[in-house]
Amino acid sequence: MIDDNVFPSLIGKPLKDENGREIGRIISFVIDSSGAVREVLVEGRNEAFVKYPVRRLKCVQEDVFLVFDIERRVEEICERMPLLIKKREVLETLFKNKEILPEIYESLSAEIDKLISEIGAEAQVLLKEIDCEVQQQEDSIKALYLARTFLEMEHGVGNVKDDAFRQSLLSILREIKHLSHRKMSLLKIKEKLSSLIPQNSTGSSISPEQKTAISVRITDK
């Protein structure tokens, strides 16, 4: 998360997507009634103004990037889930060693299990969204290959001039590269997210005698 004191220094800087392509220029930031910064105001290449949540901003040295929303949500889950699981395991140990009262154990474990279940459900929704976006990337890549085929054929029969052909072909190949990179990135975060979802994150009820240390791995199926 970017510190609030950093925001003024970002004004005027180009904003890039995660592939390094420039989205626009940072014009200012939108605040709420308390004065807290909530959104970044960006002027796009078409001079249209667009707002993005500041939580999606990421600074890498002198560059400012706009993180994809899916990546941001996965990052939040990856930060919260391991901590909750660790707390659950510590609580389990304290209970087994009779270092806390049963009623305290019941209350705290129920609350932690509820949070784990909620985050697990959110993760399952995210996995479906990732699958949909992966499919979108694959469909877009296929369309670009079809566009390349048309371009190659028309150039081959002399209907497209050499200069126009080369420029169009380079643009198509560049976009295929970006989409392929995005697809691989999505598959990696899907694997990372799947590994964090506990098996009992769906919220099943377990008695104190039955509760054991939580397993932290599950497939995405």
N, CA, C and O of each residue as an XYZ file, in Angstrom:
884
protein
N       0.847     -1.184      0.000
C       0.000      0.000      0.000
C       0.885      1.237      0.000
O       1.857      1.312      0.752
N       0.545      2.216     -0.851
C       1.335      3.427     -0.956
C       0.999      4.361      0.202
O      -0.170      4.545      0.543
N       2.035      4.950      0.803
C       1.841      5.895      1.893
C       1.182      7.168      1.359
O       1.481      7.602      0.247
N       0.288      7.767      2.148
C      -0.431      8.967      1.715
C       0.506     10.107      1.354
O       0.188     10.915      0.482
N       1.664     10.184      2.017
C       2.596     11.278      1.756
C       3.241     11.175      0.375
O       3.828     12.141     -0.113
N       3.133     10.006     -0.254
C       3.769      9.784     -1.559
C       2.898     10.298     -2.701
O       3.414     10.642     -3.765
N       1.596     10.353     -2.496
C       0.676     10.700     -3.582
C       1.008     12.012     -4.305
O       0.989     12.038     -5.535
N       1.312     13.100     -3.584
C       1.616     14.354     -4.307
C       2.777     14.230     -5.285
O       2.777     14.879     -6.330
N       3.773     13.396     -4.953
C       4.939     13.248     -5.830
C       4.625     12.461     -7.096
O       5.433     12.434     -8.025
N       3.447     11.815     -7.140
C       3.074     11.015     -8.315
C       2.347     11.838     -9.373
O       2.201     11.395    -10.512
N       1.892     13.029     -9.004
C       1.152     13.867     -9.944
C       2.051     14.255    -11.119
O       3.175     14.724    -10.937
N       1.529     14.047    -12.319
C       2.280     14.346    -13.529
C       3.014     13.150    -14.111
O       3.495     13.201    -15.243
N       3.103     12.067    -13.333
C       3.821     10.887    -13.811
C       2.931     10.032    -14.706
O       1.711     10.017    -14.537
N       3.537      9.317    -15.661
C       2.744      8.384    -16.473
C       2.312      7.182    -15.646
O       3.060      6.713    -14.787
N       1.119      6.687    -15.900
C       0.623      5.476    -15.255
C       0.670      4.349    -16.276
O       0.177      4.497    -17.394
N       1.264      3.222    -15.890
C       1.432      2.104    -16.813
C       0.634      0.895    -16.343
O       0.338      0.750    -15.157
N       0.286      0.017    -17.310
C      -0.316     -1.244    -16.908
C       0.817     -2.216    -16.553
O       1.993     -1.861    -16.633
N       0.457     -3.429    -16.165
C       1.484     -4.359    -15.686
C       2.361     -4.907    -16.797
O       3.359     -5.578    -16.534
N       1.989     -4.623    -18.043
C       2.848     -4.987    -19.163
C       3.794     -3.849    -19.550
O       4.574     -3.963    -20.496
N       3.706     -2.740    -18.790
C       4.594     -1.614    -19.054
C       4.073     -0.634    -20.075
O       4.776      0.307    -20.444
N       2.847     -0.836    -20.541
C       2.261      0.074    -21.531
C       1.617      1.264    -20.820
O       0.945      1.094    -19.802
N       1.820      2.451    -21.350
C       1.306      3.652    -20.701
C      -0.205      3.759    -20.862
O      -0.734      3.655    -21.968
N      -0.892      3.969    -19.739
C      -2.347      4.110    -19.726
C      -2.746      5.573    -19.861
O      -3.718      5.910    -20.537
N      -1.980      6.424    -19.210
C      -2.284      7.853    -19.216
C      -1.359      8.573    -18.249
O      -0.307      8.057    -17.871
N      -1.770      9.775    -17.854
C      -0.956     10.597    -16.968
C      -1.742     10.900    -15.698
O      -2.926     11.232    -15.760
N      -1.081     10.784    -14.545
C      -1.736     11.056    -13.267
C      -1.948     12.558    -13.128
O      -0.992     13.334    -13.132
N      -3.213     12.961    -13.005
C      -3.574     14.372    -12.922
C      -3.685     14.829    -11.470
O      -3.160     15.879    -11.099
N      -4.371     14.033    -10.654
C      -4.553     14.370     -9.248
C      -5.151     13.168     -8.527
O      -5.207     12.065     -9.069
N      -5.599     13.404     -7.290
C      -6.211     12.338     -6.500
C      -7.531     12.822     -5.915
O      -7.680     13.997     -5.579
N      -8.478     11.910     -5.799
C      -9.805     12.220     -5.270
C      -9.845     11.831     -3.796
O      -9.466     10.720     -3.425
N     -10.313     12.768     -2.954
C     -10.385     12.515     -1.517
C     -11.840     12.388     -1.074
O     -12.754     12.811     -1.782
N     -12.044     11.797      0.113
C     -13.392     11.726      0.672
C     -13.599     12.887      1.645
O     -12.756     13.779      1.741
N     -14.718     12.873      2.363
C     -15.056     13.987      3.257
C     -14.076     14.149      4.412
O     -13.984     15.219      5.013
N     -13.343     13.074      4.720
C     -12.357     13.142      5.806
C     -10.987     13.581      5.313
O     -10.071     13.786      6.109
N     -10.847     13.726      3.995
C      -9.560     14.123      3.433
C      -8.678     12.967      3.028
O      -7.565     13.175      2.543
N      -9.167     11.721      3.222
C      -8.381     10.539      2.860
C      -8.413     10.324      1.354
O      -9.458     10.475      0.722
N      -7.273      9.974      0.784
C      -7.171      9.734     -0.657
C      -7.822      8.397     -1.002
O      -7.479      7.368     -0.419
N      -8.758      8.410     -1.947
C      -9.491      7.199     -2.316
C      -9.238      6.757     -3.751
O      -9.171      5.560     -4.032
N      -9.094      7.733     -4.673
C      -8.961      7.385     -6.095
C      -7.891      8.240     -6.755
O      -7.599      9.355     -6.322
N      -7.315      7.688     -7.814
C      -6.368      8.441     -8.626
C      -7.083      8.892     -9.895
O      -7.814      8.118    -10.512
N      -6.868     10.139    -10.276
C      -7.487     10.696    -11.470
C      -6.462     10.687    -12.600
O      -5.395     11.291    -12.490
N      -6.798      9.996    -13.683
C      -5.860      9.785    -14.786
C      -6.435     10.333    -16.075
O      -7.606     10.114    -16.386
N      -5.608     11.047    -16.826
C      -5.996     11.504    -18.151
C      -5.458     10.520    -19.173
O      -4.244     10.362    -19.305
N      -6.350      9.856    -19.898
C      -5.946      8.853    -20.874
C      -5.432      9.478    -22.156
O      -5.435     10.698    -22.323
N      -4.997      8.625    -23.046
C      -4.448      9.108    -24.321
C      -5.481      9.848    -25.154
O      -5.135     10.708    -25.964
N      -6.757      9.508    -24.953
C      -7.829     10.187    -25.700
C      -8.327     11.427    -24.973
O      -9.359     11.998    -25.327
N      -7.566     11.845    -23.931
C      -7.847     13.025    -23.120
C      -9.074     12.855    -22.229
O      -9.527     13.819    -21.613
N      -9.616     11.642    -22.156
C     -10.725     11.360    -21.239
C     -10.167     11.094    -19.839
O      -9.102     10.493    -19.696
N     -10.889     11.543    -18.807
C     -10.469     11.334    -17.432
C     -11.067     10.035    -16.897
O     -12.251      9.756    -17.089
N     -10.231      9.247    -16.224
C     -10.659      7.974    -15.640
C     -10.179      7.923    -14.207
O      -9.087      8.398    -13.898
N     -11.001      7.339    -13.311
C     -10.619      7.197    -11.906
C     -10.394      5.719    -11.583
O     -11.123      4.846    -12.053
N      -9.370      5.461    -10.773
C      -9.078      4.114    -10.301
C      -8.863      4.150     -8.786
O      -8.348      5.142     -8.270
N      -9.246      3.091     -8.059
C      -8.965      3.050     -6.620
C      -7.449      3.109     -6.373
O      -6.680      2.446     -7.069
N      -7.030      3.894     -5.394
C      -5.594      4.045     -5.147
C      -4.960      2.738     -4.671
O      -3.744      2.572     -4.773
N      -5.768      1.809     -4.153
C      -5.213      0.538     -3.700
C      -4.667     -0.286     -4.869
O      -3.928     -1.250     -4.669
N      -5.044      0.107     -6.095
C      -4.547     -0.608     -7.269
C      -3.215     -0.054     -7.775
O      -2.629     -0.601     -8.709
N      -2.743      1.020     -7.165
C      -1.467      1.598     -7.581
C      -0.293      0.862     -6.941
O      -0.352      0.445     -5.784
N       0.762      0.716     -7.717
C       1.984      0.090     -7.216
C       3.180      0.857     -7.768
O       3.291      1.062     -8.977
N       4.068      1.277     -6.879
C       5.272      2.010     -7.287
C       6.466      1.063     -7.321
O       6.735      0.348     -6.355
N       7.170      1.067     -8.433
C       8.407      0.292     -8.577
C       9.483      1.264     -9.032
O       9.535      1.669    -10.193
N      10.349      1.630     -8.077
C      11.357      2.664     -8.317
C      10.662      3.948     -8.785
O       9.873      4.522     -8.035
N      10.939      4.406    -10.003
C      10.347      5.654    -10.481
C       9.045      5.445    -11.255
O       8.387      6.413    -11.636
N       8.675      4.189    -11.486
C       7.492      3.887    -12.284
C       6.266      3.651    -11.407
O       6.370      3.158    -10.284
N       5.090      4.019    -11.951
C       3.821      3.796    -11.260
C       2.975      2.875    -12.130
O       2.744      3.156    -13.306
N       2.515      1.773    -11.541
C       1.742      0.775    -12.285
C       0.331      0.651    -11.714
O       0.097      0.871    -10.526
N      -0.596      0.291    -12.597
C      -1.957     -0.008    -12.181
C      -2.103     -1.529    -12.133
O      -2.080     -2.202    -13.164
N      -2.252     -2.052    -10.925
C      -2.357     -3.500    -10.727
C      -3.752     -3.956    -11.129
O      -4.738     -3.292    -10.808
N      -3.843     -5.082    -11.827
C      -5.146     -5.644    -12.173
C      -5.945     -5.921    -10.904
O      -5.372     -6.312     -9.887
N      -7.260     -5.723    -10.951
C      -8.099     -5.884     -9.769
C      -8.030     -7.299     -9.211
O      -8.033     -7.480     -7.994
N      -7.968     -8.299    -10.077
C      -7.889     -9.686     -9.609
C      -6.614     -9.903     -8.805
O      -6.641    -10.525     -7.743
N      -5.492     -9.385     -9.318
C      -4.225     -9.541     -8.594
C      -4.283     -8.885     -7.224
O      -3.777     -9.430     -6.244
N      -4.900     -7.716     -7.163
C      -4.999     -7.014     -5.884
C      -5.802     -7.826     -4.879
O      -5.408     -7.944     -3.719
N      -6.924     -8.387     -5.317
C      -7.768     -9.168     -4.410
C      -7.082    -10.459     -3.975
O      -7.208    -10.877     -2.824
N      -6.358    -11.086     -4.896
C      -5.600    -12.295     -4.533
C      -4.518    -11.948     -3.517
O      -4.284    -12.698     -2.570
N      -3.866    -10.819     -3.714
C      -2.813    -10.395     -2.785
C      -3.371    -10.194     -1.381
O      -2.731    -10.562     -0.397
N      -4.562     -9.612     -1.288
C      -5.192     -9.408      0.017
C      -5.485    -10.741      0.699
O      -5.253    -10.899      1.897
N      -5.996    -11.696     -0.073
C      -6.295    -13.020      0.490
C      -5.004    -13.707      0.928
O      -4.961    -14.350      1.976
N      -3.961    -13.569      0.124
C      -2.672    -14.199      0.449
C      -2.043    -13.600      1.700
O      -1.223    -14.246      2.352
N      -2.418    -12.382      2.036
C      -1.924    -11.755      3.254
C      -2.752    -12.180      4.471
O      -2.211    -12.396      5.556
N      -4.053    -12.297      4.279
C      -4.946    -12.553      5.413
C      -5.069    -14.026      5.773
O      -5.060    -14.376      6.953
N      -5.183    -14.896      4.768
C      -5.446    -16.302      5.043
C      -4.352    -16.993      5.865
O      -4.682    -17.650      6.852
N      -3.073    -16.877      5.509
C      -2.035    -17.556      6.310
C      -2.019    -17.105      7.771
O      -1.777    -17.908      8.671
N      -2.281    -15.809      8.001
C      -2.291    -15.299      9.373
C      -3.444    -15.903     10.165
O      -3.272    -16.283     11.323
N      -4.615    -15.992      9.548
C      -5.759    -16.594     10.232
C      -5.521    -18.070     10.520
O      -5.853    -18.559     11.600
N      -4.948    -18.771      9.561
C      -4.662    -20.194      9.757
C      -3.656    -20.393     10.889
O      -3.792    -21.308     11.701
N      -2.649    -19.527     10.933
C      -1.653    -19.613     12.000
C      -2.300    -19.358     13.361
O      -2.018    -20.065     14.329
N      -3.168    -18.346     13.433
C      -3.871    -18.061     14.688
C      -4.736    -19.244     15.105
O      -4.826    -19.573     16.287
N      -5.370    -19.879     14.124
C      -6.226    -21.037     14.420
C      -5.404    -22.187     14.974
O      -5.836    -22.877     15.897
N      -4.230    -22.392     14.418
C      -3.356    -23.468     14.878
C      -2.832    -23.193     16.285
O      -2.738    -24.100     17.112
N      -2.490    -21.920     16.549
C      -2.018    -21.548     17.893
C      -3.135    -21.733     18.905
O      -2.905    -22.239     20.004
N      -4.338    -21.326     18.539
C      -5.483    -21.483     19.428
C      -5.746    -22.953     19.714
O      -6.080    -23.324     20.839
N      -5.595    -23.785     18.696
C      -5.783    -25.224     18.868
C      -4.778    -25.792     19.864
O      -5.127    -26.598     20.727
N      -3.539    -25.364     19.733
C      -2.486    -25.825     20.638
C      -2.772    -25.392     22.069
O      -2.617    -26.181     23.001
N      -3.186    -24.148     22.246
C      -3.507    -23.645     23.587
C      -4.638    -24.449     24.220
O      -4.615    -24.738     25.416
N      -5.626    -24.803     23.405
C      -6.756    -25.574     23.929
C      -6.332    -26.994     24.312
O      -6.704    -27.501     25.370
N      -5.553    -27.619     23.439
C      -5.101    -28.984     23.722
C      -4.225    -29.044     24.968
O      -4.241    -30.027     25.708
N      -3.457    -27.969     25.189
C      -2.591    -27.913     26.368
C      -3.321    -27.389     27.601
O      -2.711    -27.197     28.653
N      -4.620    -27.161     27.471
C      -5.477    -26.680     28.554
C      -4.980    -25.359     29.136
O      -5.014    -25.144     30.348
N      -4.522    -24.486     28.251
C      -4.020    -23.176     28.684
C      -5.084    -22.087     28.556
O      -4.879    -20.964     29.017
N      -6.215    -22.410     27.935
C      -7.330    -21.459     27.858
C      -8.623    -22.181     28.213
O      -8.717    -23.403     28.097
N      -9.614    -21.416     28.645
C     -10.895    -22.003     29.027
C     -11.660    -22.465     27.786
O     -11.567    -21.849     26.725
N     -12.418    -23.560     27.931
C     -13.177    -24.083     26.783
C     -14.097    -23.046     26.143
O     -14.215    -22.989     24.919
N     -14.759    -22.212     26.986
C     -15.679    -21.228     26.418
C     -14.934    -20.152     25.607
O     -15.449    -19.649     24.608
N     -13.717    -19.808     26.052
C     -12.910    -18.846     25.292
C     -12.473    -19.471     23.972
O     -12.510    -18.832     22.921
N     -12.058    -20.736     24.050
C     -11.656    -21.461     22.838
C     -12.797    -21.525     21.842
O     -12.610    -21.275     20.651
N     -13.994    -21.865     22.341
C     -15.158    -21.984     21.471
C     -15.470    -20.657     20.785
O     -15.727    -20.616     19.582
N     -15.446    -19.577     21.561
C     -15.781    -18.266     21.022
C     -14.776    -17.815     19.963
O     -15.153    -17.390     18.871
N     -13.483    -17.914     20.306
C     -12.449    -17.447     19.390
C     -12.342    -18.335     18.148
O     -12.192    -17.837     17.033
N     -12.420    -19.644     18.348
C     -12.290    -20.549     17.203
C     -13.462    -20.382     16.238
O     -13.288    -20.477     15.023
N     -14.670    -20.129     16.788
C     -15.837    -19.916     15.928
C     -15.661    -18.657     15.081
O     -16.003    -18.637     13.899
N     -15.128    -17.615     15.700
C     -14.925    -16.361     14.977
C     -13.862    -16.504     13.887
O     -14.035    -16.015     12.771
N     -12.758    -17.183     14.224
C     -11.692    -17.381     13.238
C     -12.173    -18.279     12.108
O     -11.898    -18.012     10.938
N     -12.893    -19.349     12.458
C     -13.417    -20.253     11.424
C     -14.384    -19.535     10.494
O     -14.431    -19.816      9.296
N     -15.158    -18.601     11.054
C     -16.084    -17.828     10.246
C     -15.318    -16.971      9.232
O     -15.677    -16.906      8.056
N     -14.260    -16.318      9.711
C     -13.447    -15.481      8.817
C     -12.772    -16.318      7.734
O     -12.716    -15.915      6.572
N     -12.259    -17.489      8.125
C     -11.611    -18.381      7.158
C     -12.616    -18.841      6.111
O     -12.300    -18.921      4.924
N     -13.829    -19.144      6.563
C     -14.870    -19.579      5.643
C     -15.242    -18.472      4.657
O     -15.424    -18.730      3.467
N     -15.353    -17.238      5.155
C     -15.702    -16.106      4.296
C     -14.618    -15.840      3.257
O     -14.909    -15.610      2.083
N     -13.363    -15.875      3.705
C     -12.265    -15.634      2.770
C     -12.155    -16.786      1.776
O     -11.846    -16.575      0.603
N     -12.412    -18.011      2.254
C     -12.389    -19.167      1.360
C     -13.446    -19.054      0.278
O     -13.193    -19.384     -0.881
N     -14.652    -18.581      0.659
C     -15.725    -18.398     -0.317
C     -15.342    -17.316     -1.328
O     -15.600    -17.453     -2.524
N     -14.722    -16.241     -0.834
C     -14.260    -15.171     -1.726
C     -13.201    -15.695     -2.701
O     -13.169    -15.319     -3.873
N     -12.342    -16.569     -2.184
C     -11.293    -17.147     -3.034
C     -11.895    -18.022     -4.132
O     -11.419    -18.009     -5.267
N     -12.934    -18.777     -3.799
C     -13.582    -19.623     -4.801
C     -14.208    -18.774     -5.911
O     -14.151    -19.138     -7.086
N     -14.804    -17.647     -5.530
C     -15.358    -16.725     -6.528
C     -14.244    -16.193     -7.425
O     -14.400    -16.091     -8.642
N     -13.121    -15.858     -6.800
C     -11.981    -15.346     -7.550
C     -11.442    -16.378     -8.527
O     -11.063    -16.036     -9.648
N     -11.405    -17.630     -8.110
C     -10.916    -18.695     -8.998
C     -11.785    -18.794    -10.256
O     -11.277    -19.005    -11.357
N     -13.090    -18.641    -10.079
C     -13.992    -18.677    -11.240
C     -13.755    -17.473    -12.142
O     -13.778    -17.589    -13.367
N     -13.525    -16.312    -11.522
C     -13.249    -15.105    -12.311
C     -11.944    -15.255    -13.092
O     -11.842    -14.828    -14.242
N     -10.962    -15.861    -12.456
C      -9.678    -16.081    -13.129
C      -9.864    -17.002    -14.326
O      -9.324    -16.746    -15.402
N     -10.635    -18.082    -14.138
C     -10.900    -19.004    -15.249
C     -11.574    -18.278    -16.422
O     -11.246    -18.514    -17.584
N     -12.521    -17.391    -16.092
C     -13.211    -16.643    -17.147
C     -12.248    -15.722    -17.883
O     -12.301    -15.605    -19.107
N     -11.363    -15.066    -17.128
C     -10.432    -14.142    -17.775
C      -9.386    -14.891    -18.594
O      -8.966    -14.415    -19.649
N      -8.965    -16.060    -18.115
C      -8.034    -16.885    -18.898
C      -8.674    -17.248    -20.231
O      -8.028    -17.198    -21.277
N      -9.957    -17.615    -20.180
C     -10.670    -17.958    -21.410
C     -10.758    -16.750    -22.341
O     -10.641    -16.893    -23.559
N     -10.964    -15.564    -21.772
C     -11.014    -14.347    -22.579
C      -9.684    -14.090    -23.281
O      -9.651    -13.688    -24.444
N      -8.582    -14.328    -22.557
C      -7.263    -14.143    -23.160
C      -7.068    -15.131    -24.312
O      -6.560    -14.775    -25.375
N      -7.481    -16.374    -24.080
C      -7.340    -17.394    -25.125
C      -8.178    -17.035    -26.358
O      -7.728    -17.205    -27.491
N      -9.398    -16.538    -26.130
C     -10.258    -16.143    -27.254
C      -9.650    -14.973    -28.022
O      -9.696    -14.934    -29.252
N      -9.078    -14.021    -27.282
C      -8.461    -12.855    -27.924
C      -7.228    -13.258    -28.727
O      -6.994    -12.745    -29.821
N      -6.445    -14.179    -28.175
C      -5.250    -14.654    -28.880
C      -5.659    -15.367    -30.177
O      -5.045    -15.175    -31.227
N      -6.708    -16.192    -30.080
C      -7.191    -16.898    -31.273
C      -7.652    -15.903    -32.340
O      -7.369    -16.085    -33.525
N      -8.364    -14.851    -31.918
C      -8.835    -13.840    -32.866
C      -7.666    -13.130    -33.538
O      -7.723    -12.818    -34.727
N      -6.611    -12.876    -32.777
C      -5.435    -12.216    -33.347
C      -4.730    -13.113    -34.362
O      -4.228    -12.631    -35.378
N      -4.693    -14.401    -34.090
C      -4.092    -15.322    -35.062
C      -4.919    -15.369    -36.355
O      -4.368    -15.477    -37.450
N      -6.242    -15.286    -36.209
C      -7.096    -15.233    -37.395
C      -6.867    -13.933    -38.176
O      -6.859    -13.917    -39.407
N      -6.679    -12.836    -37.412
C      -6.391    -11.551    -38.058
C      -5.047    -11.595    -38.773
O      -4.884    -11.025    -39.851
N      -4.086    -12.280    -38.156
C      -2.776    -12.410    -38.801
C      -2.899    -13.239    -40.090
O      -2.272    -12.929    -41.104
N      -3.708    -14.286    -40.029
C      -3.890    -15.128    -41.213
C      -4.465    -14.313    -42.378
O      -4.009    -14.418    -43.517
N      -5.481    -13.496    -42.059
C      -6.065    -12.636    -43.094
C      -5.013    -11.688    -43.665
O      -4.911    -11.504    -44.878
N      -4.228    -11.087    -42.758
C      -3.199    -10.131    -43.181
C      -2.166    -10.794    -44.088
O      -1.789    -10.252    -45.127
N      -1.715    -11.981    -43.672
C      -0.713    -12.711    -44.458
C      -1.260    -13.080    -45.835
O      -0.557    -12.957    -46.838
N      -2.498    -13.527    -45.885
C      -3.097    -13.934    -47.159
C      -3.240    -12.749    -48.104
O      -2.875    -12.831    -49.277
N      -3.774    -11.646    -47.584
C      -3.985    -10.478    -48.431
C      -2.670     -9.861    -48.889
O      -2.576     -9.329    -49.995
N      -1.661     -9.936    -48.034
C      -0.332     -9.450    -48.425
C       0.263    -10.371    -49.483
O       0.919     -9.930    -50.427
N       0.016    -11.651    -49.299
C       0.562    -12.638    -50.230
C       0.030    -12.495    -51.639
O       0.737    -12.775    -52.607
N      -1.234    -12.053    -51.760
C      -1.810    -11.895    -53.097
C      -1.672    -10.468    -53.613
O      -2.166    -10.139    -54.691
N      -0.998     -9.625    -52.838
C      -0.707     -8.267    -53.306
C      -1.732     -7.208    -52.975
O      -1.685     -6.112    -53.535
N      -2.669     -7.508    -52.068
C      -3.698     -6.526    -51.726
C      -3.302     -5.590    -50.589
O      -3.975     -4.589    -50.347
N      -2.212     -5.913    -49.890
C      -1.731     -5.070    -48.788
C      -0.281     -4.704    -49.065
O       0.541     -5.578    -49.340
N       0.036     -3.416    -48.993
C       1.394     -2.961    -49.257
C       2.351     -3.416    -48.164
O       1.944     -3.679    -47.032
N       3.645     -3.506    -48.524
C       4.655     -4.029    -47.605
C       4.733     -3.244    -46.299
O       4.768     -3.846    -45.226
N       4.761     -1.921    -46.365
C       4.887     -1.104    -45.152
C       3.699     -1.305    -44.216
O       3.871     -1.479    -43.009
N       2.507     -1.278    -44.775
C       1.300     -1.480    -43.965
C       1.284     -2.887    -43.383
O       0.866     -3.092    -42.244
N       1.741     -3.852    -44.170
C       1.786     -5.236    -43.704
C       2.724     -5.377    -42.504
O       2.367     -5.983    -41.493
N       3.928     -4.812    -42.628
C       4.906     -4.939    -41.541
C       4.420     -4.263    -40.263
O       4.560     -4.820    -39.174
N       3.855     -3.077    -40.388
C       3.366     -2.364    -39.208
C       2.224     -3.121    -38.531
O       2.186     -3.246    -37.307
N       1.306     -3.617    -39.334
C       0.169     -4.362    -38.779
C       0.621     -5.671    -38.149
O       0.135     -6.052    -37.084
N       1.550     -6.361    -38.805
C       2.034     -7.633    -38.277
C       2.741     -7.436    -36.938
O       2.548     -8.218    -36.008
N       3.561     -6.388    -36.843
C       4.264     -6.110    -35.583
C       3.270     -5.805    -34.461
O       3.457     -6.242    -33.326
N       2.223     -5.060    -34.779
C       1.201     -4.740    -33.777
C       0.484     -5.997    -33.296
O       0.235     -6.160    -32.102
N       0.156     -6.880    -34.228
C      -0.522     -8.128    -33.862
C       0.382     -9.003    -32.995
O      -0.063     -9.530    -31.975
N       1.637     -9.162    -33.388
C       2.574     -9.996    -32.623
C       2.816     -9.417    -31.232
O       2.934    -10.156    -30.254
N       2.890     -8.089    -31.153
C       3.101     -7.443    -29.854
C       1.915     -7.692    -28.922
O       2.090     -7.958    -27.733
N       0.706     -7.602    -29.481
C      -0.484     -7.820    -28.655
C      -0.611     -9.283    -28.251
O      -1.039     -9.571    -27.133
N      -0.255    -10.206    -29.122
C      -0.257    -11.629    -28.766
C       0.691    -11.885    -27.601
O       0.384    -12.663    -26.698
N       1.838    -11.226    -27.629
C       2.817    -11.368    -26.553
C       2.238    -10.864    -25.231
O       2.375    -11.519    -24.198
N       1.589     -9.693    -25.268
C       0.999     -9.136    -24.047
C      -0.091    -10.056    -23.490
O      -0.136    -10.317    -22.288
N      -0.963    -10.541    -24.367
C      -2.064    -11.401    -23.931
C      -1.556    -12.728    -23.386
O      -2.099    -13.253    -22.414
N      -0.516    -13.271    -24.011
C       0.067    -14.531    -23.538
C       0.701    -14.346    -22.165
O       0.604    -15.217    -21.301
N       1.350    -13.204    -21.978
C       1.954    -12.898    -20.676
C       0.877    -12.774    -19.610
O       1.039    -13.271    -18.496
N      -0.224    -12.108    -19.953
C      -1.339    -11.955    -19.024
C      -1.932    -13.314    -18.661
O      -2.239    -13.569    -17.497
N      -2.092    -14.172    -19.639
C      -2.648    -15.498    -19.391
C      -1.750    -16.292    -18.440
O      -2.254    -16.921    -17.510
N      -0.453    -16.274    -18.650
C       0.476    -16.992    -17.777
C       0.455    -16.423    -16.368
O       0.539    -17.165    -15.389
N       0.344    -15.106    -16.270
C       0.268    -14.467    -14.958
C      -0.984    -14.911    -14.205
O      -0.930    -15.171    -13.003
N      -2.102    -14.998    -14.910
C      -3.353    -15.446    -14.297
C      -3.260    -16.890    -13.813
O      -3.751    -17.222    -12.734
N      -2.638    -17.737    -14.605
C      -2.496    -19.142    -14.226
C      -1.607    -19.289    -12.987
O      -1.837    -20.161    -12.149
N      -0.598    -18.435    -12.883
C       0.295    -18.486    -11.718
C      -0.432    -18.057    -10.448
O      -0.287    -18.691     -9.403
N      -1.221    -16.969    -10.538
C      -1.915    -16.518     -9.331
C      -3.059    -17.475     -8.981
O      -3.446    -17.582     -7.817
N      -3.597    -18.166     -9.986
C      -4.614    -19.178     -9.696
C      -4.005    -20.304     -8.872
O      -4.598    -20.758     -7.894
N      -2.825    -20.748     -9.270
C      -2.137    -21.811     -8.527
C      -1.804    -21.350     -7.109
O      -1.951    -22.109     -6.151
N      -1.357    -20.109     -6.985
C      -1.011    -19.559     -5.673
C      -2.237    -19.479     -4.778
O      -2.183    -19.838     -3.602
N      -3.345    -19.006     -5.344
C      -4.577    -18.875     -4.569
C      -5.125    -20.228     -4.159
O      -5.570    -20.398     -3.023
N      -5.099    -21.185     -5.060
C      -5.617    -22.526     -4.765
C      -4.876    -23.164     -3.597
O      -5.478    -23.872     -2.789
N      -3.577    -22.916     -3.505
C      -2.767    -23.526     -2.453
C      -3.067    -22.963     -1.072
O      -2.665    -23.546     -0.065
N      -3.773    -21.826     -1.013
C      -4.037    -21.178      0.273
C      -5.408    -21.501      0.854
O      -5.676    -21.191      2.015
N      -6.277    -22.118      0.061
C      -7.645    -22.336      0.523
C      -7.711    -23.571      1.413
O      -7.468    -24.677      0.931
N      -8.032    -23.419      2.704
C      -8.129    -24.579      3.590
C      -9.298    -25.468      3.216
O     -10.304    -25.000      2.683
N      -9.158    -26.749      3.499
C     -10.172    -27.727      3.092
C     -11.515    -27.476      3.748
O     -12.549    -27.780      3.153
N     -11.533    -26.930      4.960
C     -12.802    -26.715      5.659
C     -13.231    -25.265      5.602
O     -13.920    -24.788      6.503
N     -12.826    -24.541      4.535
C     -13.183    -23.127      4.433
C     -14.644    -22.908      4.081
O     -15.108    -21.768      4.054
N     -15.382    -23.989      3.808
C     -16.803    -23.843      3.500
C     -17.644    -23.697      4.754
O     -18.857    -23.509      4.663
N     -17.006    -23.781      5.954
C     -17.706    -23.445      7.180
C     -18.428    -24.591      7.838
O     -19.471    -24.359      8.449
N     -17.943    -25.812      7.756
C     -18.582    -26.935      8.425
C     -18.421    -26.811      9.930
O     -17.422    -26.273     10.407
N     -19.400    -27.308     10.683
C     -19.368    -27.232     12.136
C     -18.617    -28.418     12.708
O     -18.898    -29.567     12.367
N     -17.651    -28.131     13.588
C     -16.824    -29.181     14.177
C     -16.810    -28.993     15.682
O     -16.657    -27.872     16.166
N     -16.965    -30.069     16.421
C     -16.946    -29.973     17.871
C     -15.519    -29.806     18.362
O     -14.588    -30.128     17.624
N     -15.301    -29.301     19.611
C     -13.952    -29.105     20.138
C     -13.130    -30.375     20.136
O     -11.920    -30.335     19.914
N     -13.796    -31.535     20.391
C     -13.061    -32.795     20.427
C     -12.592    -33.225     19.046
O     -11.604    -33.948     18.914
N     -13.317    -32.769     18.001
C     -13.012    -33.205     16.639
C     -12.030    -32.277     15.937
O     -11.424    -32.659     14.936
N     -11.868    -31.053     16.455
C     -11.058    -30.068     15.752
C      -9.591    -30.435     15.795
O      -9.046    -30.782     16.842
N      -8.971    -30.351     14.646
C      -7.541    -30.621     14.521
C      -6.902    -29.486     13.786
O      -7.589    -28.580     13.314
N      -5.572    -29.519     13.679
C      -4.867    -28.467     12.950
C      -5.375    -28.393     11.518
O      -5.655    -29.413     10.888
N      -5.488    -27.189     11.023
C      -6.079    -26.971      9.697
C      -5.098    -27.286      8.590
O      -3.948    -26.847      8.619
N      -5.563    -28.054      7.607
C      -4.759    -28.294      6.424
C      -4.861    -27.081      5.520
O      -5.936    -26.492      5.403
N      -3.764    -26.690      4.876
C      -3.744    -25.441      4.124
C      -3.664    -25.644      2.621
O      -3.471    -24.677      1.884
N      -3.806    -26.856      2.156
C      -3.741    -27.073      0.706
C      -4.999    -27.760      0.207
O      -5.573    -28.617      0.880
N      -5.413    -27.364     -0.991
C      -6.566    -27.974     -1.632
C      -6.423    -27.720     -3.123
O      -5.792    -26.743     -3.528
N      -6.995    -28.579     -3.937
C      -6.958    -28.307     -5.380
C      -8.023    -27.285     -5.686
O      -8.862    -26.980     -4.838
N      -7.994    -26.752     -6.899
C      -8.955    -25.738     -7.283
C     -10.228    -26.337     -7.838
O     -11.097    -25.616     -8.328
N     -10.342    -27.634     -7.764
C     -11.530    -28.282     -8.314
C     -12.576    -28.430     -7.232
O     -13.659    -28.955     -7.488
